[in-house]
Amino acid sequence: MNDLPEIFDEFSEARRNSFIKVKEYKDSGEHVVGIFCTFTPVEVIYAAGAHPISLCGMSDETITDAERDLPKNLCPLIKSSYGFAITEKCPFTYFSDLIVGETTCDGKKKMYEYLGQIKPMHVMQLPQATDREHALSVWKNEIILLKERLEREFNIQITDEDLKKAIKRCNEERQVLKELYSLGKMCPPPLTGMELHTVLHGASFTFDKDEQNKKVMDMIEELKKEYANGVRKVKEDAPRILITGCPIGGVANKIIKLIEESGAVVVCYENCSGIKEKIRLVDETKEPIEALAEKYLNVGCSVMAPNDNRIDLMSELIDEYKVDGVIDVILQACHTYNVETRRIKDFVTEEKNIPYMSIETDYSMADEGQLKTRIAAFIEML
């Protein structure tokens, strides 16, 4: 990627390299747990001595295969994830000893029933209203059930000390990635939104977190050094965009590319695959499962009603990252995020007084021309 330190290239290849690594883990008798969502408390998986890995499908390659069992008008992320499982084209799914899902949407919840016929499944029942007093205890119990399932599957015992070590490890990673995110607060930022996404995406497929943390910190230091020497990858007057909404792994090359080709720069990702889960740390002073339940329950996902946490975080990010416009990316048939666009639009335009646009798309490139016209017009308005 354009003049970035050489270690940046490693993040763009991280997913491919991890295919080999996951087989090495299995060959050596280690355990792999597939996950789908930021609500999954990965600390419990690490405490079990296993390796969590994201299974979300990010291309339309297997969607046709998935549509033999699933409806065509379903979210592309769900169809792609299921398609990669049934075709055995995803090494992560293939080598997973257990897959952990969560009831963040009805489409995934029902898809898990079919996926459970292929691989061992554990589905966490997520309470969908954080304003209920019982919500925290429900989610705490779900984390305990996950812990007990992992103990049975792998014939181990997970202690509080194991959980505390895992919490500390994951908090360290969050802190490092927050440092990387914070580069977007600079005007102009020292890297493009596409470059930032590539690193963040690659980090989600890196197993050695100590090595990853070091590489990210080295990258940050190098970028700041180049910036101090006058290197500018982004124009001073480039409109600053915040992306919110659904996970964008399957549409990143389409959406981010069009935004930045239109002269803007993505400075922050509030969406599911962005800063949403990283922004809050797990409280290391509390009983571990209680602390995990509190942290994960407060992820501002549109499945929550009301979803005030999303509004609070967006308000904070819009101010800190000096955002000029918000683009809400909705995957086809993601009804909760789609319905929530009205509230987000009202908040962004009326309370924060900046422009907003929503985009509904899927994993195909059929709408690229239309999106290019709409995004260019939005950026031109800014």
C-alpha positions in Angstrom: 0.0 0.0 0.0 1.1 3.5 -0.9 4.4 4.2 0.9 3.3 2.7 4.2 5.9 0.8 6.3 6.6 -2.7 5.0 4.8 -4.3 8.0 1.5 -2.9 6.6 1.6 -5.5 3.8 1.5 -8.2 6.4 -1.9 -7.0 7.6 -3.3 -7.1 4.1 -2.2 -10.8 3.9 -3.2 -11.7 7.5 -6.4 -13.5 6.6 -4.7 -15.6 4.0 -1.7 -16.4 6.3 -4.1 -17.4 9.1 -5.5 -20.1 6.9 -2.1 -21.9 7.3 -1.8 -21.0 10.9 -5.2 -22.5 11.9 -4.3 -25.8 10.3 -1.0 -25.8 12.2 -3.0 -25.3 15.5 -5.2 -28.2 14.7 -2.3 -30.4 13.7 -0.7 -29.7 17.0 -3.8 -30.5 19.0 -4.9 -27.0 19.8 -8.5 -25.9 19.7 -10.2 -23.3 17.4 -13.5 -21.7 18.1 -15.4 -19.9 15.3 -17.3 -16.7 16.1 -19.6 -14.3 14.3 -20.1 -11.2 16.3 -18.6 -8.5 18.6 -21.0 -9.6 21.3 -19.1 -12.9 21.7 -16.9 -12.6 24.8 -13.6 -13.8 23.3 -11.9 -13.6 26.7 -13.8 -16.8 27.7 -12.4 -18.6 24.6 -8.9 -17.4 25.3 -9.3 -18.5 28.9 -10.2 -22.0 27.6 -6.8 -22.1 25.8 -8.5 -22.0 22.4 -8.1 -19.6 19.5 -11.2 -17.5 18.5 -11.5 -16.7 14.8 -14.2 -14.7 12.8 -16.3 -16.7 10.4 -18.4 -14.0 8.8 -18.5 -14.4 5.1 -17.1 -11.5 3.1 -17.8 -12.3 -0.5 -20.6 -13.4 -2.8 -18.6 -16.5 -3.9 -20.8 -19.0 -2.0 -24.1 -17.1 -1.9 -25.7 -19.1 -4.7 -24.8 -22.3 -2.8 -26.4 -20.9 0.4 -29.6 -20.0 -1.4 -30.3 -23.6 -1.9 -31.3 -23.6 1.8 -31.8 -19.9 2.6 -34.1 -17.3 1.1 -32.6 -15.0 -1.6 -33.8 -11.9 0.2 -31.7 -12.6 3.3 -28.7 -10.6 4.5 -25.6 -11.3 2.3 -23.4 -11.7 5.4 -25.6 -14.6 6.6 -25.8 -16.3 3.2 -22.1 -15.9 2.6 -21.2 -17.3 6.1 -23.4 -20.3 5.6 -22.3 -20.8 2.0 -18.7 -21.0 3.0 -19.6 -23.6 5.7 -21.6 -25.9 3.5 -19.0 -25.8 0.6 -16.1 -26.2 3.0 -14.4 -23.3 1.3 -13.6 -21.5 4.6 -10.7 -23.1 6.5 -11.8 -21.4 9.7 -15.2 -23.0 9.7 -13.8 -26.3 8.6 -11.2 -26.5 11.4 -13.5 -25.0 14.2 -14.0 -27.4 17.1 -17.0 -25.3 18.1 -18.9 -22.4 16.6 -20.3 -19.7 18.9 -23.3 -17.7 17.6 -25.5 -15.1 19.2 -29.1 -14.0 18.6 -28.4 -10.6 17.3 -30.8 -11.1 14.4 -33.5 -13.6 13.4 -31.8 -14.5 10.2 -28.6 -15.6 11.9 -30.6 -17.3 14.7 -32.4 -19.5 12.2 -29.3 -20.1 10.1 -27.5 -21.4 13.1 -30.0 -24.3 13.2 -28.8 -25.5 9.8 -25.2 -24.7 10.7 -25.6 -26.9 13.8 -26.1 -29.9 11.5 -22.6 -29.3 10.1 -20.6 -28.3 13.1 -21.1 -28.2 16.9 -22.9 -25.0 17.7 -23.4 -22.9 20.9 -25.9 -20.1 20.6 -25.8 -17.3 23.2 -29.3 -15.8 23.8 -28.8 -12.1 23.9 -31.2 -9.9 25.9 -32.3 -7.1 23.5 -33.2 -4.3 25.9 -30.4 -2.9 28.1 -33.0 -0.8 30.1 -34.3 -3.9 31.8 -32.9 -4.7 35.2 -32.6 -8.4 34.5 -30.7 -7.9 31.2 -27.3 -7.9 32.9 -28.0 -11.1 34.9 -29.4 -12.8 31.7 -26.2 -12.0 29.8 -24.0 -13.0 32.7 -25.7 -16.4 32.8 -25.2 -16.8 29.1 -21.5 -16.2 29.5 -21.4 -18.8 32.3 -23.2 -21.2 30.0 -20.5 -20.6 27.3 -17.8 -21.1 29.9 -19.3 -24.4 30.9 -19.8 -25.5 27.3 -16.1 -24.9 26.6 -15.1 -26.7 29.7 -17.1 -29.8 28.6 -15.9 -29.6 24.9 -12.2 -29.4 25.8 -12.2 -31.3 29.1 -10.7 -28.3 31.0 -11.5 -26.0 33.9 -11.6 -22.3 33.4 -10.6 -20.4 36.5 -11.1 -16.8 37.5 -7.4 -16.3 37.1 -7.6 -17.6 33.5 -10.4 -15.1 32.8 -8.4 -12.2 34.4 -5.4 -13.0 32.2 -7.5 -13.1 29.1 -9.3 -9.9 30.0 -5.9 -8.1 30.5 -4.7 -9.5 27.2 -7.7 -8.4 25.2 -7.7 -4.9 26.9 -4.1 -4.5 25.8 -5.1 -5.2 22.2 -8.1 -2.8 22.5 -5.8 -0.1 23.8 -3.3 -0.5 20.9 -6.1 -0.5 18.3 -7.6 2.6 19.9 -4.2 4.2 19.4 -4.4 3.3 15.7 -8.0 4.6 15.4 -6.9 7.9 17.1 -4.7 8.7 14.1 -8.0 9.6 12.4 -8.4 12.6 14.7 -5.5 14.3 13.0 -6.2 16.9 10.3 -5.5 15.5 7.8 -5.0 11.9 9.0 -1.7 10.3 8.3 -3.3 7.3 6.5 -6.4 6.8 4.3 -9.6 5.1 5.5 -8.9 2.2 3.2 -5.5 1.7 4.7 -6.9 1.9 8.2 -9.6 -0.6 7.4 -7.0 -3.0 5.9 -5.0 -3.0 9.2 -8.0 -3.4 11.4 -9.4 -6.2 9.2 -6.0 -8.0 9.2 -5.8 -7.6 13.0 -9.0 -9.6 13.4 -7.2 -12.6 11.7 -3.9 -12.4 13.6 -3.5 -15.1 16.3 -0.3 -13.8 18.0 -1.7 -10.7 19.7 1.6 -9.7 21.3 3.3 -9.7 17.9 0.3 -7.9 16.4 0.4 -5.2 19.1 4.1 -4.6 18.5 3.6 -4.3 14.8 0.7 -1.9 15.1 2.6 0.3 17.6 5.7 0.3 15.2 3.4 1.3 12.4 1.9 4.2 14.4 5.3 5.4 15.3 6.5 5.3 11.7 3.3 7.1 10.4 3.8 9.8 13.0 7.4 10.2 12.1 6.6 10.5 8.4 3.8 13.0 9.2 6.2 15.1 11.2 8.5 15.1 8.2 5.7 16.6 6.0 4.3 13.4 4.4 0.6 13.8 3.6 -1.5 11.0 2.2 -4.7 13.0 2.4 -5.5 16.5 1.3 -5.9 19.1 4.0 -9.5 20.0 2.8 -10.7 16.4 2.3 -14.2 16.0 3.8 -14.0 13.8 6.9 -16.4 10.8 6.9 -17.7 8.6 9.6 -19.1 5.2 8.5 -21.7 3.6 10.7 -24.1 0.6 10.3 -23.5 -3.0 9.4 -20.2 -4.9 9.2 -18.6 -3.7 6.0 -16.1 -6.5 5.4 -17.9 -7.7 2.2 -18.4 -4.2 0.8 -15.3 -2.4 2.0 -13.6 -2.4 -1.4 -16.7 -1.0 -2.9 -17.9 1.6 -0.4 -14.6 2.9 1.1 -13.0 3.0 -2.4 -15.8 5.1 -3.8 -15.8 7.5 -0.9 -12.1 8.2 -1.1 -12.1 8.3 -4.9 -14.6 11.1 -4.6 -12.2 13.2 -2.6 -13.2 12.4 1.0 -11.4 10.4 3.7 -13.0 7.9 6.1 -11.6 8.9 9.5 -13.7 6.6 11.7 -15.6 3.4 11.6 -18.4 3.3 14.2 -20.0 0.2 12.6 -19.9 -3.4 13.9 -16.4 -4.2 12.4 -15.1 -0.8 13.6 -14.5 0.9 16.9 -17.8 0.0 18.5 -16.5 -3.0 20.5 -13.0 -1.6 21.1 -14.0 1.8 22.6 -14.9 0.4 26.1 -12.5 -1.8 28.1 -13.4 -4.6 30.4 -13.2 -3.5 34.1 -10.2 -5.4 35.5 -11.1 -4.5 39.1 -14.4 -6.5 39.1 -15.4 -10.1 39.2 -14.4 -11.3 35.7 -17.8 -12.7 34.4 -19.7 -9.7 35.8 -17.2 -7.3 34.1 -17.5 -9.2 30.8 -21.3 -9.1 31.0 -21.3 -5.3 31.6 -18.8 -4.6 28.8 -20.4 -6.7 26.1 -24.0 -5.9 26.9 -23.3 -2.2 26.2 -22.2 -2.7 22.6 -24.5 -0.3 20.7 -26.0 -2.7 18.2 -29.3 -2.0 16.4 -30.8 -5.2 17.9 -31.1 -3.3 21.1 -34.3 -1.3 21.6 -33.8 1.4 22.6 -30.3 1.7 21.2 -29.1 4.8 23.1 -25.5 3.5 23.3 -25.1 3.9 19.6 -26.3 7.5 19.7 -24.0 8.3 22.7 -20.9 6.8 20.9 -21.7 8.5 17.6 -22.0 11.8 19.3 -18.6 11.3 20.9 -16.9 10.2 17.7 -18.4 13.0 15.5 -16.9 15.6 17.9 -13.6 13.9 18.5 -12.9 13.0 14.8 -14.2 16.4 13.5 -16.6 14.6 11.2 -18.1 16.5 8.2 -20.6 13.8 7.1 -22.0 10.4 8.2 -22.6 7.5 5.8 -24.8 4.7 7.1 -24.1 1.4 5.4 -26.9 -1.1 5.5 -26.6 -4.6 4.2 -29.7 -5.8 2.2 -32.4 -7.2 4.6 -30.7 -6.0 7.8 -34.0 -4.8 9.1 -32.9 -3.5 12.5 -30.2 -1.2 11.1 -32.5 -0.2 8.2 -35.3 0.8 10.5 -32.9 2.7 12.7 -31.7 4.9 9.9 -34.5 7.4 10.7 -33.3 7.9 14.2 -29.7 8.1 13.1 -30.5 10.6 10.4 -32.5 12.8 12.8 -29.7 12.8 15.3 -26.9 13.5 12.8 -28.7 16.2 10.9 -30.7 17.9 13.6 -28.5 17.5 16.7 -25.0 17.4 15.2 -25.9 19.6 12.2 -23.9 17.7 9.6 -25.0 15.9 6.4 -26.1 12.2 6.5 -26.8 9.6 3.8 -27.8 5.9 4.0 -26.7 3.2 1.6 -28.4 -0.2 1.3 -26.2 -2.7 -0.6 -25.1 -6.3 -0.9 -22.0 -8.1 -1.8 -22.4 -7.9 -5.6 -20.9 -5.1 -7.7 -24.2 -4.6 -9.6 -24.9 -1.3 -7.8 -21.4 0.1 -8.0 -22.3 2.7 -10.8 -25.3 3.9 -8.9 -23.4 4.2 -5.6 -20.6 6.0 -7.3 -23.0 8.7 -8.5 -24.8 9.0 -5.1 -21.6 9.1 -3.1 -19.9 11.6 -5.4 -22.9 13.9 -5.1 -22.9 13.6 -1.3 -19.2 14.4 -1.1 -19.6 17.3 -3.5 -22.3 18.7 -1.2 -19.8 18.6 1.7 
